[in-house]
Amino acid sequence: MPVEALGTTASEWTVPSLGAESQVTGPAPSAGSGGSFGGMLGSQLESLATLQSDAASASRSLADGTATDPSQVVVAVERAQLAMQLASQLRTKSVDAISEIFRTQV
């Protein structure tokens, strides 16, 4: 995916802001509607698995000598690594938050 497709130019690396279409309006979705937190978490874990699989296949093609663009392999591996680091940090923060809730005295 080119950098321009992410909403940035090649000379700057910024995170695109969330548009109004991504904000939740109205009541929270119910657990059965597929828009729950668990459903979102599951889809993101599937996305992480896909990124890891893509990086592995790109690495194999580079090792086999069939890769046409080595920079695309590096991008795929880095994208998978960053996604895994993010998932790991989210897990750590979640465990810390739950531990803090359990330590709270009522």
Buried (B, 14 or more C-beta within 10 A) or exposed (E): EEEEEEEEEEEEEEEEEEEEEEEEEEEEBEEEEEEBEEBEEEEBEEEBEEBBEBBEEBBEBBEEEEBEEEEBBBBBBEBBEEBBEEBEEEEEEEEEEEEEEEEEEE
